[in-house]
Amino acid sequence: MSTLTRVHDWLRSHPPVVDGALAASVLACMVVGSFAESNGRHGGTQWSAVPPAPLSVTLMLLAAAALVLRRSHPLRVLAATGALSAVEFVTGDPRAPVVMSAVVALYTVASTTDRPTTWRVGLLTMTVLTGVAMLAGPLPWYAQENLGIFAWTGMAAAAGDAVRSRRAFVDAIRERADRAERTREEEARRRVAEERLRIARDLHDVVAHHIALVNVQAGVAAHVMDKRPDQAKEALAHVREASRSALNELRATVGLLRQSGDPEAPTEPAPGLHRLEELVGTFRSAGLPVEVARTDQGTTLPAAVDLAAYRVIQEALTNVRKHAGQDAKAEVSVVRVGPDVEITVLDDGPGDDAAARLEENGGHGLLGMRERVTALGGTCTAGPRYGGGFRVHAILPVSGRPGGTAPAPKTTVVPATAAPASGTPAATAPASATSTPAAPAHKAVKGNPA
């Protein structure tokens, strides 16, 4: 940025300084002009060493001082400078150019108001000042000074109107450009969302078709394995081909969504509850005491459920570390209850942070928990605890629901209630070896197209 640009920006941000400098400049011009006298015989101008009269000096000072307020009170400043100019026309001999202040004030009115106001005020100013100078002044009505007053006031009104029109034109162009930019961004976001939804639907249709085929062929192979091994071998070959096709389709679609520079494949396995102690250890190292209670030993969770449980605990502990204060403690419980696994994260932070935590995380952290949990057909609740602290509770289905359909997802933010103690023993059920059912997968596609 050049020095001239910096000075221009600074002056635009300090209008009183500009008005004060303009008033001083106009005063200097009026004082210098007061020493000029018209040469009637030769039609020129000669300089005189006679200083202006005290009344003229007073009028010039008052008119220049009024220009300091020209932005905040343009019409009043024009009226004041016009009245001072009229007094000078009547009493000054020779005249001091007090009318210069009225010309500047008229320009300000024209540049800050609308065109009808400019026409009315401009014609009134031109008529009054020129009429007073012609009829009440010591000079003849046809003197050049009187005609100059008419010309200068008319040019000031025209110049101010031109500046106002240009400024309005530039503002309109800038507004249209901003509106067009916002429209383009909104259209781009809409197209991206539609494309992501289309890709998610296509991916779901293709993968669901191949997985259904795998399921059928695997059932056939299991049925004829003992009696007709050749047919079982053929069914397993179809299973292998269908699974390969599904993987290829998935890899191609994910490749379209991957950003440039991203690795082609993950460098480490997806996290899960088997890394819970490692996760808790990082928070303990950061100064957050965390107690863990688990009754899910021997439970094998589907990969999606395992990852969602890990992410819920990670996000909840992160919120505790950020919002619950330095002396807060956290409790994590993982309990297997029938066909579900329940995740509970409690803390004993101060109660006055609960509203702020809900307000900040309602659009980010809690929303991420909701999407992950509801995509698998589970429920998630989060809210302040009775007596202080915060509670996050998630229920994730481990096995398929009867009839192959998942319940309607529900996510709520609950008010302050007494939270159950973490680590409550619950009945456990044998782990299911079945994979994640197709219905929750469909929910995942609908809940989060990305």
Beta strands, then each sheet from edge to edge (+ up, - down):
strand 1: 36-39
strand 2: 44-47
strand 3: 290-294
strand 4: 330-337
strand 5: 340-347
strand 6: 379-384
strand 7: 390-397
strand 8: 410-413
sheet 1: 1+ 2-
sheet 2: 3+ 4+ 5- 7+ 6- 8-
end
